[in-house]
Amino acid sequence: MSIKVLEASAGSGKTYQLSMFYVKLALQSPEKFKRIVAITFTNAAVNEMKTRILDRLYNLSIKKPGSLEEFIAFANNSKINGKPISQLNDDEISTAAKNVLLNILHNYQDFNVSTIDSFLQKLFRGALYEIGIRYNYELIVKNDEIYEDAVDDFTMSLQKEDPAFGWLVKFIEDKLRDNKSFNYNKLLKELTREINKEFFNDYEENFNKISDEDFIKLNSDLDRQMDDFLSKAKKINDEFNQILNETGYKESNFAYNGAGSVNYIGSKLENAIKIKDSFKDILPGSRFLNIIEGKQKLDSNKFNIDQMTQDKIKELMIEFNDLMNSDEYRNYTTARIISKQIHNVALLSHILQKLNIYKKTNNILLLSDIGKMLKSFIQENYMFIYEKIGVYYEYFLIDEFQDTSRVQYEIIKPLIEESISAIDEENVLLVGDIKQAIYRWRNGDWGIMKDTVDLDFFNHISRKTLKDNWRSYPNIVAFNNSLFYELLHLNNLFNDEDNVKLGYIKEIYIDPQKDRNVKQEIPIDKKDKFGNFKGNVKLYVKNDKDNDNDSDDEEDTNILDLVRKDIEQLWEKNYKNIGILVRSNKEAAMIFKYLLENPPTNSNDFKIISQESITYANSDAVLWIVFTIYWLHNDSNYARYMSKAFYENIKNENLSSYDDIINNLCKDMNFLSQNLYFKAEYLVNIIYSQLNEREQTFCIHFLQLIKNYQQEKSNNEVMFIHWFLNKGIKESVKISENENGVHIISIHRSKGLEYDAVIVPYVNWTKDLSDYMWFQKPNLLNNSKVPAFLLKANNELANSYFADEYLLEKTKKNVDDLNLLYVAFTRAKKVLIANIENKCIGKEVLKCINNDFDIETLGLLSNYKSITSIKNYDVYEIGELADNDVNNDSNNISQFDWKAKENVKIEIKIKQNYGLSTREHIAYGVLIHDIFKAIDDINKWEEKTDKILKKHHKTIDDSEKIKTKIRYIFNENPSVVDWFAKAEEIVSERDLAHDGKMFRPDKVFIHQDKIVLVDFKTGDKDLIDYKNQIKKYIEILQQTSNKKIEGYLLNIDRNELINVAK
């Protein structure tokens, strides 16, 4: 089969499968890797996959013990350079791996491992002209700021007499009824995000053409639909009232005093007609139906109603029942729902038109636009795309396939179709796990992996489930096996006894036809490696004692105190990699604050890592820099006060007094005349050596933040400070997810990660739907130009034409909640602790606990049971907590990391505190240094130089001085010109990792018979360290290349070329 679908449950080794599959394909020939595309969904996953692939190639190339046997077992049916692997000896396989590795390193741009977004952008750039996009467009990754501008444009242009003003008033009234904020600008921006849903793509063009008159006409049509139904309902009510008037009877004279019977066609119906109600409270129930079917009496025991009157009323009840079960009632309900919420799409139509004007005026594209444009283009022009990007892809490896969106799939699908039609071998690998599909809110569609791909490629698909769990200890695996198996076999899962719905959910976890099973196994190779400790599971369940006496605050405090004590116990037993998984930012902030105020341990190495702790708002050093620049710019008393306060927080005996620093800065006109980045970097240099590692990390990231802002937005200091204090201050710095500490992280962000110990403090997330759902217009509105509606997701929809879609969405939401539970509980390697609350998803878990489910699934344990009680909590525990033996962990440590920046701690050197008198000279040298690194064609060096000088806003005089300096260097060093002119390939600043350290030569010139490494240096510093650095580069490359390796230092200031080998 051409396409293999791997169902990879949590911890089952999917990255191993992906990297081995890639290497198997790449070894077919030295150039084959250029034809392979590997796609995943995050940059961290990209780096991990690249590292694993290069590791395997490197290990094969050096014949690392076990690597050849492992690869041969995996790829026993494949070929290398046309020969079956079984016919090759170890040296031949090793040589092939070495050749492929070198080829990748020399052609790294062709190493196609990327995120799905990056891959689509590459395809998009290849077809800009044909799609009709200007080449100098700006791509916006974060949509929110653009949406804000569009909403602001819309609200600022509104006039009271505009129809849109009326829609806005209705929108605000609607939100006030829902007890939402009165900040209508914020609410409009939230509404605008609904256009991110892929459903909207097919209707966007129509919405751009809709006018206010179209919405006004639609409103009239809806009123007419409702009036048709209401007139028939009123006729029934009028006839009933006429009977009462003629006979003198009252509603209370009938059975049950009329309740649930005649009042449905009497007083209740009259009131529903008057207020144009949903009628859901008078839908005929069992009492009503029993009466019209003759199973119950219409009259009461206290009052006899004559038979003729009873017959007439029963006829009206039958007529009402028929009406409520007719298309007319569904038409009414549908029209009523739309009518109450038509303002949503009316406002969106206006905002969308403003958004499109803004995008066109500013020549910008949103990241979401790329998929929409590519989808329609590529289905007819995929071969043309290959021609434009200059490569033909034969092999596709797609990770996290369950989170692929429908648009992404429709773009990739034609490429896969072409691939499998041209090659008669297994050339497509799709890896994913529907149980871990938790990104539907970002357009992920697990239905593609579940069914669609089989329907599209049914003759080419083979499926395999990875059943072993390489991550978790046996007790964790056994517990999760039993829990999720039990959940899926509950007769009332989510309080629903609909067998069709329950079967739909169960099929996602268990499907024998597709070899899909929720249960995992412990690999045979690992069973003997756990020792006496098999893992620990602890569940807290609130008992019934004094439940009603605890306030919400007291309940939260109790839970937080349990979390703190668990962390204390874990830390004492050497568990230093702990994940606290939460559902909301509110929960994360509350836990973070509590642990800061009540630290579980005084250990020096204890730290809390969370979104809150790694935002710039938590850096005294960064805030000192920002407020200092702010004060120097506008002499604000507030800014000076804040600047001084943050400086006092970081000051130590080695730093000058605040007043001395500020006075010196105020006197230095050279400093004050510099740009924002220069000032910030200078202030960093003043304090950097005296900061702790955490603050140093913040400073480095802050400087990069400024650079990015200047490149993407503006060099204006005031604009940056305003942006930073409003938005930038909330941004987080990137840290390693494997860093020791207590990680407070959302379940969504924890996907793909693992922790020695996992704590889930709140197993209680709601099953509520999102605020809105999109629906295609119903048949009753065929004549309307409005193509779709954005409606609140509530139970009213169950009686409308949108019922099927609404009920399916409810079921999918149940799957989302179950999947979140699965992802949370499977992050744990050794310890899992959870607080199970008696609501929402927690209630479903409690059903299993109350059923006394056992963990005998794998024959490992007997029934677990409550062993103790703590603060009104019953505690259920499996296995005893043991000391953490970190030496027993078999972690994969990379031996050869190329571009593996995520896995290597980067040492960043900050320049010492140079005096301002020398800074100009240093900046001059650094700029020329950057230009040399950027030049890749000797014939176009001036063009490249002009671009960089323009970017740095250099004057004409400064620019000419710099270009004269570069010409002089070229004239005096003809060998440098030869390297640029004669090299087969020129590579700039590519990372080399060796023995856990990262090296980066400025320039690598690859010739037919040699490789030349060059570092460019400025200033008069001692060059011994730099020479040793170049020698290290040479040593690394000599391990992977047979070519002669030369290394040079080019001192730009002194115009001196030094051969480090001499």
SVG drawing of the C-alpha trace seen along z (x, -y; Angstrom):
<svg xmlns="http://www.w3.org/2000/svg" viewBox="-72 -67 124 78">
<polyline fill="none" stroke="black" stroke-width="0.4" points="0.0,0.0 1.2,-3.5 -0.2,-5.2 0.5,-4.0 -1.7,-5.5 -0.1,-5.1 -2.4,-5.4 0.1,-6.6 -1.3,-6.7 0.4,-8.7 4.1,-7.8 4.1,-5.2 7.2,-6.4 5.8,-8.2 8.9,-10.4 10.9,-7.2 8.7,-5.9 8.8,-9.2 12.5,-9.6 13.2,-6.0 10.8,-6.2 12.5,-9.4 16.0,-7.8 14.7,-4.7 13.5,-6.9 16.6,-9.2 19.1,-6.4 17.6,-5.2 20.0,-7.7 22.1,-10.7 19.7,-13.2 16.5,-11.5 16.1,-13.7 15.2,-16.7 12.1,-14.8 10.8,-14.2 8.5,-16.6 8.0,-16.0 5.3,-18.2 4.4,-18.7 2.6,-21.5 5.0,-23.3 8.5,-24.7 9.6,-22.7 8.4,-19.5 10.2,-20.5 13.5,-20.9 12.9,-17.6 12.3,-15.7 15.3,-17.2 17.5,-16.3 16.2,-12.7 16.8,-12.3 20.3,-13.7 21.1,-11.7 20.1,-8.5 22.1,-9.3 25.1,-10.2 24.9,-7.1 24.7,-5.0 27.6,-6.8 29.9,-6.1 28.4,-2.6 27.3,-3.3 26.7,0.0 23.2,1.2 22.2,-1.5 22.8,0.7 20.9,3.6 18.0,1.4 17.8,-0.2 18.1,3.0 15.2,4.5 13.1,1.4 13.9,1.1 14.5,4.7 12.5,4.5 13.9,1.3 16.9,0.5 20.0,-1.6 21.3,-2.9 19.3,-0.2 20.4,2.7 18.3,4.5 19.5,3.9 19.9,7.6 22.7,7.6 24.7,4.8 27.4,5.0 27.7,2.6 30.3,0.4 28.1,-0.1 25.2,-1.2 27.4,-3.4 28.9,-5.1 25.4,-5.7 24.3,-7.3 27.4,-9.5 26.8,-10.7 23.2,-11.6 24.2,-13.4 26.8,-15.4 24.4,-16.2 21.8,-17.5 24.4,-19.6 25.6,-21.1 22.1,-21.6 20.3,-22.4 17.7,-24.5 16.5,-21.3 16.0,-19.5 12.2,-19.8 11.1,-19.4 8.7,-22.2 5.5,-23.2 2.3,-22.9 2.1,-26.7 5.7,-27.1 5.1,-24.4 1.9,-26.2 3.7,-29.5 6.4,-27.9 3.8,-26.7 2.0,-30.1 5.2,-32.1 5.6,-29.9 2.3,-31.0 2.0,-34.6 1.8,-36.0 -0.8,-33.5 -2.9,-34.0 -2.7,-37.7 -0.7,-38.8 2.0,-41.5 5.4,-40.2 6.1,-42.8 3.1,-41.8 3.4,-41.7 2.3,-38.5 0.5,-38.9 0.7,-35.8 -1.4,-37.2 -4.7,-38.4 -6.0,-40.2 -4.3,-43.5 -5.6,-43.7 -9.1,-42.8 -8.9,-45.6 -8.0,-48.1 -10.9,-46.9 -13.4,-47.1 -12.1,-50.6 -12.5,-51.7 -16.0,-50.5 -17.1,-52.0 -15.4,-55.3 -17.2,-55.6 -20.7,-54.9 -23.4,-57.5 -26.6,-57.3 -28.8,-57.1 -26.9,-54.2 -28.7,-50.8 -25.5,-49.4 -25.9,-51.6 -29.2,-49.8 -27.5,-46.4 -24.9,-47.5 -27.6,-48.6 -29.2,-45.2 -25.9,-43.5 -25.2,-45.4 -28.7,-44.7 -28.3,-41.0 -25.0,-40.9 -26.4,-42.8 -29.2,-40.2 -26.4,-37.6 -24.7,-39.6 -21.7,-40.2 -19.4,-43.2 -20.6,-46.6 -17.3,-47.1 -18.8,-46.7 -15.5,-47.2 -14.0,-44.2 -17.1,-42.2 -17.0,-43.1 -13.4,-42.0 -14.4,-38.6 -17.2,-38.4 -14.8,-39.1 -12.6,-36.1 -15.4,-33.9 -14.3,-34.6 -11.2,-32.5 -13.4,-29.3 -12.9,-27.5 -16.7,-27.2 -16.7,-30.9 -14.2,-30.6 -16.8,-29.5 -19.0,-32.5 -16.6,-35.3 -16.9,-36.6 -20.7,-36.7 -20.5,-38.6 -18.3,-41.2 -21.2,-41.9 -24.1,-42.1 -25.7,-45.4 -27.8,-46.8 -30.9,-46.5 -30.3,-42.7 -30.4,-42.4 -33.5,-44.6 -35.2,-42.4 -34.2,-39.3 -35.7,-40.6 -39.0,-41.1 -38.9,-37.5 -38.2,-36.2 -41.2,-38.2 -43.4,-36.7 -42.3,-33.2 -43.0,-33.7 -46.4,-35.3 -47.5,-32.3 -47.0,-30.0 -48.3,-32.4 -51.5,-33.0 -52.2,-29.2 -51.4,-29.0 -53.6,-32.0 -56.5,-30.3 -56.2,-27.3 -56.1,-29.5 -59.0,-31.7 -61.2,-28.6 -60.3,-27.2 -61.1,-30.5 -64.4,-30.6 -65.3,-27.2 -64.6,-28.3 -66.7,-31.5 -69.6,-29.5 -69.6,-26.7 -68.5,-28.7 -65.7,-26.3 -62.3,-27.4 -58.9,-25.8 -58.8,-24.8 -61.9,-22.6 -59.9,-20.2 -57.5,-17.4 -54.6,-18.5 -56.2,-22.0 -55.3,-22.3 -51.6,-22.1 -49.7,-20.2 -52.9,-19.7 -55.5,-22.4 -53.4,-25.3 -51.0,-24.4 -53.7,-25.6 -55.1,-28.1 -53.3,-30.6 -49.8,-29.4 -50.3,-29.4 -51.8,-32.9 -48.9,-34.3 -46.3,-32.5 -48.0,-34.1 -48.0,-37.6 -44.2,-37.5 -43.2,-35.5 -41.8,-32.8 -39.8,-29.7 -42.8,-27.5 -40.4,-25.0 -42.2,-25.1 -45.5,-24.0 -44.2,-21.2 -46.7,-18.4 -45.5,-16.0 -46.6,-12.7 -49.7,-14.0 -50.8,-16.0 -50.3,-13.0 -52.0,-10.5 -55.1,-12.7 -55.4,-12.9 -54.7,-9.2 -57.5,-8.4 -55.1,-7.0 -56.0,-9.7 -59.2,-11.7 -59.5,-15.3 -61.9,-16.2 -61.0,-16.2 -62.4,-14.0 -63.9,-17.1 -65.6,-18.5 -67.3,-16.7 -66.9,-18.1 -69.6,-17.2 -68.4,-14.9 -69.1,-17.2 -66.9,-19.9 -64.2,-17.3 -64.3,-16.1 -63.9,-19.7 -61.0,-20.4 -59.3,-17.1 -59.6,-18.0 -57.8,-21.4 -55.2,-19.5 -54.6,-17.1 -54.3,-20.1 -51.9,-21.8 -49.8,-18.6 -49.7,-18.3 -48.7,-22.0 -45.9,-21.6 -44.5,-18.6 -44.8,-20.2 -42.2,-22.0 -44.1,-25.2 -43.0,-25.0 -39.4,-24.3 -39.7,-27.2 -40.9,-29.4 -38.2,-28.4 -35.5,-28.8 -36.8,-32.2 -37.1,-33.3 -33.6,-32.3 -32.1,-34.1 -34.3,-37.2 -33.0,-37.6 -29.4,-37.3 -29.3,-38.7 -27.2,-41.6 -24.2,-39.2 -23.8,-38.6 -24.9,-42.1 -22.1,-43.6 -19.6,-41.1 -20.4,-42.0 -19.5,-45.6 -16.4,-44.8 -15.2,-42.3 -15.5,-45.1 -13.4,-47.4 -10.9,-44.6 -10.5,-44.0 -10.0,-47.7 -7.4,-47.8 -5.6,-44.7 -5.6,-46.1 -4.5,-49.6 -1.6,-48.2 -0.7,-45.3 -1.0,-42.7 -2.1,-39.1 -3.3,-37.2 -1.8,-33.7 -5.4,-32.3 -5.7,-33.9 -2.9,-31.7 -4.9,-28.4 -8.0,-29.9 -6.2,-31.1 -4.1,-28.0 -7.0,-25.6 -8.8,-26.8 -5.6,-27.2 -3.7,-24.1 -6.4,-21.6 -6.1,-22.4 -2.4,-23.5 -0.4,-21.3 2.1,-20.4 2.6,-24.1 3.3,-24.6 6.2,-22.1 7.5,-23.9 7.5,-27.2 9.2,-26.0 11.7,-24.1 11.3,-20.6 9.0,-17.7 7.9,-16.0 7.6,-12.2 7.3,-11.4 5.1,-12.9 5.4,-12.4 2.7,-14.2 2.7,-14.2 -0.2,-15.1 -2.5,-14.3 -5.6,-14.3 -5.2,-18.1 -5.0,-18.8 -7.7,-21.2 -10.0,-20.6 -8.4,-23.4 -4.9,-22.1 -5.9,-18.6 -7.6,-19.8 -4.3,-21.5 -2.1,-18.5 -4.4,-15.9 -3.7,-16.6 0.0,-16.4 -0.4,-13.0 -2.6,-11.8 0.1,-12.7 2.8,-11.0 1.0,-7.7 0.1,-7.6 3.8,-8.0 5.5,-5.7 4.7,-2.1 6.0,-1.9 5.1,-3.0 5.7,-6.7 3.2,-8.5 3.2,-8.2 0.3,-9.8 0.8,-9.7 -1.7,-10.8 -4.0,-9.9 -7.7,-10.9 -7.7,-10.5 -5.3,-13.5 -7.3,-15.7 -7.8,-18.8 -7.5,-21.6 -10.9,-21.7 -11.2,-25.3 -8.2,-26.0 -10.0,-24.2 -8.4,-20.8 -10.7,-18.1 -10.1,-14.6 -12.8,-13.3 -10.2,-13.4 -8.0,-10.8 -11.1,-8.9 -12.9,-8.5 -12.1,-10.9 -8.6,-9.7 -10.0,-6.1 -12.8,-7.3 -10.4,-9.3 -7.6,-6.7 -9.4,-3.4 -7.3,-1.3 -4.0,-2.7 -4.3,-2.7 -2.9,-0.4 -3.4,-1.1 -1.3,-0.2 -1.7,-0.9 1.4,-1.5 0.3,0.3 3.4,0.0 3.7,-2.9 7.4,-3.9 6.7,-6.9 4.8,-5.9 5.4,-3.5 3.2,-0.3 0.7,-1.7 0.1,-4.8 -0.6,-2.8 -2.8,-0.3 -4.8,-3.0 -5.4,-4.9 -6.3,-1.7 -8.9,-0.8 -10.3,-4.3 -10.9,-5.1 -12.1,-1.6 -14.6,-1.9 -15.7,-5.4 -16.4,-4.2 -18.6,-1.4 -20.7,-3.5 -24.3,-3.2 -24.9,-6.9 -21.7,-8.6 -22.3,-12.4 -25.8,-11.5 -26.8,-10.4 -28.4,-7.0 -28.5,-7.5 -26.7,-4.4 -25.9,-6.0 -24.2,-8.9 -22.3,-6.7 -21.3,-4.4 -19.9,-7.4 -17.8,-8.4 -16.7,-4.9 -15.6,-4.3 -13.0,-7.1 -11.2,-5.2 -12.0,-1.6 -12.5,-0.4 -11.5,3.2 -11.8,2.7 -9.1,0.1 -7.0,1.8 -7.8,-1.1 -7.7,-0.3 -7.6,-2.5 -5.5,0.0 -1.7,-0.2 1.0,2.3 4.3,2.1 7.1,2.9 8.8,6.2 12.2,4.5 11.1,2.2 9.3,4.6 12.4,5.6 13.8,2.1 11.3,0.6 12.6,2.3 10.2,2.3 8.6,-1.0 5.9,-0.7 4.6,-4.2 2.1,-6.0 -1.5,-7.2 -3.3,-9.3 -6.9,-10.6 -8.6,-13.1 -12.4,-12.8 -14.4,-15.3 -16.6,-13.3 -20.1,-14.3 -19.0,-15.5 -19.7,-19.2 -19.7,-19.8 -22.3,-22.5 -20.4,-24.4 -17.4,-25.2 -17.4,-28.4 -15.8,-28.5 -12.8,-30.3 -12.4,-27.8 -12.7,-24.9 -10.0,-26.5 -7.8,-27.0 -8.2,-23.3 -7.3,-22.2 -4.3,-24.5 -3.0,-23.4 -3.2,-19.7 -1.2,-20.7 1.4,-22.5 1.8,-19.4 2.1,-17.1 4.8,-19.2 6.6,-19.3 6.6,-15.5 7.6,-15.1 10.5,-17.5 11.8,-15.8 11.8,-12.5 13.8,-14.2 11.0,-14.7 12.3,-17.9 10.3,-17.9 6.7,-18.4 3.8,-19.5 0.6,-21.1 -1.9,-20.9 -4.9,-23.3 -7.7,-24.1 -7.8,-27.9 -5.5,-30.9 -7.5,-31.8 -6.6,-28.5 -3.0,-28.9 -2.8,-32.4 -4.4,-31.3 -2.0,-28.3 1.0,-30.5 0.1,-33.2 -0.6,-30.6 2.7,-28.8 4.6,-32.0 3.1,-33.1 3.3,-29.6 6.4,-28.0 6.4,-24.2 10.1,-24.1 13.1,-26.4 15.4,-24.4 17.7,-26.7 16.9,-24.8 13.1,-25.1 11.4,-27.3 7.9,-27.8 7.6,-28.1 4.4,-29.4 3.0,-31.7 2.8,-34.3 6.3,-33.8 7.9,-34.1 6.2,-37.3 8.1,-40.5 5.9,-41.8 8.0,-39.7 11.4,-41.1 12.6,-44.0 15.6,-44.5 13.4,-44.9 10.9,-47.2 13.8,-49.3 15.1,-49.7 11.6,-50.5 10.8,-53.1 14.2,-54.6 13.9,-55.2 10.3,-56.4 11.5,-58.9 14.4,-60.1 12.0,-60.7 9.3,-62.7 10.5,-63.6 7.5,-62.0 7.5,-61.9 5.7,-58.6 8.2,-57.1 11.1,-58.2 9.5,-56.8 8.9,-53.4 12.4,-53.5 14.0,-54.1 11.8,-51.5 12.7,-48.7 16.4,-49.6 16.4,-49.3 15.0,-45.8 18.0,-44.7 20.7,-46.9 23.6,-45.3 26.9,-46.6 28.6,-46.4 26.2,-48.7 26.4,-52.4 23.7,-54.4 20.5,-55.1 21.1,-58.9 24.7,-58.5 23.6,-56.4 20.7,-58.6 22.8,-61.8 25.5,-60.3 22.9,-59.3 21.2,-62.7 24.5,-64.4 25.5,-62.2 24.1,-63.6 25.5,-60.8 23.5,-58.3 20.3,-60.3 20.6,-60.7 20.8,-56.9 17.9,-54.7 15.8,-52.6 17.7,-49.3 21.1,-51.0 19.7,-52.6 18.2,-49.3 21.4,-47.3 23.5,-49.9 21.3,-49.8 21.5,-46.0 25.3,-46.2 25.3,-48.4 23.6,-45.8 24.0,-42.4 27.0,-41.0 25.3,-41.7 22.0,-40.0 21.0,-36.5 20.5,-34.0 16.8,-34.5 17.0,-38.3 19.8,-37.8 17.5,-35.6 14.8,-38.2 17.2,-40.9 18.4,-38.8 14.8,-38.1 13.8,-41.7 16.5,-42.9 15.2,-40.4 11.7,-41.7 12.8,-45.2 14.5,-44.0 11.4,-42.2 9.2,-45.2 11.5,-47.5 11.5,-45.2 7.8,-44.6 6.4,-47.9 8.4,-51.0 11.6,-52.5 9.6,-55.0 10.4,-54.9 7.0,-56.3 5.1,-53.8 7.2,-50.9 6.8,-52.0 3.0,-52.4 2.8,-49.0 5.0,-47.3 3.2,-48.6 -0.2,-47.6 0.6,-44.3 4.3,-43.4 4.5,-43.2 2.2,-40.2 4.4,-38.3 6.4,-35.3 10.0,-34.4 10.7,-30.9 12.2,-28.4 12.9,-24.7 9.9,-22.6 12.3,-20.1 13.8,-22.5 13.6,-21.4 10.9,-23.1 7.2,-23.1 5.6,-23.9 2.1,-25.4 0.8,-24.8 -2.5,-24.5 -3.5,-21.0 -3.4,-22.2 0.2,-23.4 1.3,-20.3 0.4,-18.1 3.6,-16.3 5.3,-17.0 6.0,-14.7 6.8,-15.1 8.1,-12.8 5.1,-13.8 1.8,-15.4 -0.8,-17.1 -4.2,-17.9 -5.9,-20.0 -9.2,-20.5 -10.8,-17.6 -14.0,-19.6 -13.9,-21.2 -17.3,-22.1 -19.1,-20.5 -20.5,-23.9 -20.3,-24.7 -18.5,-27.7 -20.5,-30.9 -21.3,-30.7 -21.8,-28.3 -21.9,-28.9 -24.8,-27.5 -25.6,-27.5 -28.9,-29.3 -31.9,-26.9 -34.1,-26.2 -36.8,-28.4 -34.5,-31.4 -33.4,-30.3 -34.1,-33.8 -32.0,-35.6 -28.5,-36.9 -27.3,-36.2 -25.5,-32.8 -24.9,-31.8 -25.7,-32.7 -23.7,-33.0 -25.9,-31.9 -25.6,-31.2 -25.0,-27.6 -27.9,-26.7 -30.7,-24.3 -33.1,-26.4 -31.3,-25.1 -32.6,-21.6 -36.0,-22.4 -34.8,-24.3 -33.5,-23.3 -30.1,-23.4 -30.8,-20.6 -28.7,-17.9 -25.6,-20.1 -26.1,-21.4 -26.5,-17.9 -23.4,-16.6 -21.4,-19.6 -22.5,-18.7 -21.3,-15.1 -18.0,-16.4 -17.7,-18.7 -18.0,-15.6 -15.2,-14.0 -13.1,-17.2 -13.6,-16.9 -12.7,-13.2 -9.6,-13.9 -8.5,-16.6 -8.7,-14.1 -6.7,-11.6 -4.0,-14.1 -3.7,-15.3 -3.5,-11.9 -1.0,-10.5 1.6,-13.3 2.8,-11.5 5.9,-9.2 6.0,-8.1 3.4,-9.9 -0.1,-11.0 -2.1,-13.1 -5.6,-14.4 -8.4,-16.1 -11.7,-14.7 -14.7,-17.1 -18.3,-16.0 -19.2,-18.1 -18.8,-18.0 -16.0,-15.7 -15.1,-14.9 -18.6,-13.5 -18.0,-10.9 -14.7,-9.8 -16.6,-9.5 -19.1,-7.2 -16.2,-4.8 -14.8,-5.2 -18.2,-4.6 -18.5,-1.5 -15.4,-0.3 -13.6,0.4 -10.5,2.4 -7.0,2.2 -6.7,5.9 -6.7,5.2 -3.0,6.0 -2.9,8.4 -0.8,6.0 -2.9,4.9 -6.0,5.7 -8.8,3.2 -7.6,-0.1 -9.4,-1.5 -9.6,-4.5 -6.8,-4.3 -7.3,-7.6 -9.1,-10.9 -7.7,-14.4 -9.8,-17.5 -13.1,-16.1 -11.3,-14.3 -11.2,-10.5 -7.8,-9.6 -7.5,-6.6 -3.9,-5.5 -2.2,-2.9 1.4,-2.1 3.6,-3.8 5.6,-6.9 9.3,-6.0 12.4,-8.2 12.9,-9.3 15.9,-7.5 16.8,-9.9 19.7,-7.6 17.3,-4.9 15.8,-7.1 16.9,-6.2 16.8,-9.6 17.9,-10.0 20.8,-12.5 21.7,-13.8 25.3,-13.3 25.2,-15.3 22.8,-18.3 22.6,-20.4 20.2,-23.3 18.9,-21.7 18.6,-25.0 15.7,-23.9 17.7,-21.2 21.0,-23.0 21.4,-25.8 22.7,-28.7 25.4,-30.8 24.8,-34.5 27.7,-36.9 26.8,-40.5 29.4,-43.1 31.0,-44.6 30.1,-48.1 32.0,-50.0 32.2,-53.8 30.0,-55.8 33.1,-57.3 33.9,-53.8 30.4,-52.6 30.2,-54.4 33.3,-52.6 32.1,-49.3 28.7,-49.7 30.5,-50.6 32.6,-47.4 29.6,-45.2 27.6,-46.6 30.3,-45.7 30.6,-42.3 26.9,-41.7 27.2,-42.8 30.0,-40.3 27.9,-37.5 25.0,-38.5 26.9,-38.5 26.5,-35.3 27.3,-36.6 30.5,-38.6 28.8,-40.2 25.9,-41.5 27.7,-42.6 26.8,-46.3 23.1,-45.5 23.1,-43.4 25.0,-46.1 22.6,-48.9 19.7,-46.9 21.3,-46.4 22.4,-50.1 18.9,-51.2 17.5,-48.9 19.8,-50.6 18.8,-54.1 22.4,-55.1 23.0,-58.5 24.5,-58.7 27.9,-59.7 28.0,-56.9 26.9,-54.4 29.6,-55.4 32.3,-55.2 31.2,-51.6 31.1,-50.6 34.6,-52.1 35.9,-50.0 34.4,-46.8 36.0,-47.6 39.3,-48.0 39.1,-44.7 38.2,-42.9 41.1,-44.7 43.6,-43.8 42.5,-40.2 42.0,-38.5 41.7,-35.1 38.5,-36.3 37.1,-37.3 38.1,-33.9 36.2,-32.1 33.0,-34.0 33.5,-33.6 34.5,-30.0 32.7,-28.2 30.0,-25.7 28.0,-26.8 28.2,-29.5 26.5,-29.0 26.1,-31.7 25.9,-31.2 24.8,-27.6 24.9,-26.0 27.2,-23.1 26.6,-21.2 29.2,-19.0 29.4,-17.6 26.4,-19.5 27.8,-22.9 26.7,-25.0 29.2,-26.5 28.4,-28.9 31.0,-29.9 30.1,-33.1 30.8,-31.8 31.4,-28.3 32.7,-28.2 32.2,-24.7 34.5,-24.0 34.9,-20.9 38.1,-19.9 38.0,-21.8 35.9,-23.6 36.9,-27.1 35.6,-28.3 35.8,-32.1 34.9,-34.1 34.7,-37.9 35.9,-39.9 36.1,-43.6 38.1,-45.5 41.6,-45.0 40.9,-42.0 43.2,-39.1 42.5,-36.6 43.6,-33.4 40.1,-32.4 38.8,-33.0 41.6,-30.9 40.7,-28.1 37.1,-28.5 37.9,-28.1 40.1,-25.0 37.0,-23.5 34.9,-24.1 37.6,-22.3 37.7,-19.4 33.9,-19.0 33.7,-19.1 36.6,-16.7 34.5,-14.0 31.9,-14.2 33.8,-15.2 36.8,-13.8 37.6,-17.2 40.4,-19.4 39.3,-21.9 40.8,-25.4 40.0,-28.0 40.5,-31.8 39.9,-34.9 39.3,-38.1 39.8,-41.1 37.7,-43.8 39.1,-46.7 42.7,-45.8 42.1,-44.4 44.0,-41.3 43.4,-37.7 44.8,-35.1 45.2,-31.4 44.6,-29.7 46.4,-26.5 49.7,-28.5"/>
</svg>
